[in-house]
């Protein structure tokens, strides 16, 4: 009795697997038809149903990747090709999946990844001329990209060096200009100060004269200037002269006249 149930369960399971595989193949077939007609939305939907019915349906995975590639959905395409090569041990199928992965990376200009994909494709089929050609082309484009990047970096360095040089020259000119302005300001300040001193002298000529006299006549140790000493001596001489004149006048008045009779 138990064996009968086991056999019945196995038959039902096998029937379900066969049914899923058949459905998956049908969906794959429909997807191929839609892809030929370039109805990519319908093709994608059919392939997804095929994969949902049978996750290991390599044809559906591979063709879904091609559909994404045609729709320029390169990230999804690369993912489907990666799944396809991972789910099989068949070198021919691996070669096709890796080759198309390389084509995806070429479209994205990721040449280093493309080179690795083409290498893996050649490991599984070294006779494919298209893969060898694409591999060589990817290497050439990568070298050109590196050289272009190097040239751009060199130009950028030269540009930066030129900008630094111009900045330095501008700073030097600015410093020279500031120094010249400071010198001019000092000259203007000195000139203004001298003009101010001259104006003060013009407004106070007496004070200026006294100041000049003081400069010309330095004070002696006694505290009087030379001019003051000179004035004092002149006053003393005048006084002495007056006294002498009085004395001489008295003498003349008191001297008797000879021959004159005294009454």
Buried (B, 14 or more C-beta within 10 A) or exposed (E): EEEEEEEEEEEEEEEEEEEBBEBBBBBBEBBBEBBEEEBBEBBBBBBBBBBBBBEEBBBBBBBBBBBBBBBEBBEBBBBBBBBBBEBBEEEEBBBBBBBBBBBBBBBEEBBEBBBBBBBBBBEBBEEBEEBBEBBEBBBEBBEEEEEEEEEEEEEEEEEEEEEEEEEEEEEEEEEEEEEEEEEEEEEEEEEEEEEEEEEEBEEEEEEEEEEEEEEEBEEEEEEBBEEBEEEEEEEEEEEEEEEEEEEEEEEEEEEEEEEEEEE
